[in-house]
């Protein structure tokens, strides 16, 4: 642990509660527009198509496309698929920006604030830079740096995304700890020599979550939440 100089955080699901936030914002928009819809299903399907949309970029089927644009293309398809009508262009743009306004988990801001006293804190997310900046301002997230897949045009788990953060921090891989609620993200970081911390978010996917409920690999640390992580790291 004495080697760790910086912490890089996955954001969606690890730091912020995307599901409840998207549902709440979609419901509010629907109420203003007089539209009744299954907004929970919209949120779940929108997130379910997150990885498939990035896979098209990873495979080279489409040129580099940032997450805002991928989210918007998915949203347009889902609105048609779920027969949600009555949203004009400005409404759709506003709904797509809901990803910029996600609420943090209750322990996120106090835990990050403690960790910031001792370590450099950075995002390491597939979210684009503007999305992450807007989210930090809306949620009060005390990042030192915003690192994004957009900066290297490689979506995680591409090794270049993890190694770029290590390089920008002027560290060795073992001096940087990746923090995430997702086993695959941490396994990919560990493969590049980074230290790892698993923080379970058992409500990320709603009441029937079946994935990432526990660590599935031998990670450096396992923490209940960010406050517990700060305590384990002496912050």
Secondary structure, DSSP 8 states (H G I E B T S, - for coil): -TT--EEEE--BTTTB-HHHHHHHHHHHHHHHHT----HHHHHHHHHHHHHHHHHHHHTTSS----HHHHHHHHHHHHHHHTT-----HHHHHHHHGGGGG--B-TTHHHHHHHHHTTSEEEEEESS-HHHHHHHHHHHT---SEEEEGGGTT--TT-HHHHHHHHHHTT--GGGEEEEES-HHHHHHHHHTT-EEEEE--TTTT-TT--SSSS--S--SEEESSHHHHHHHTT-
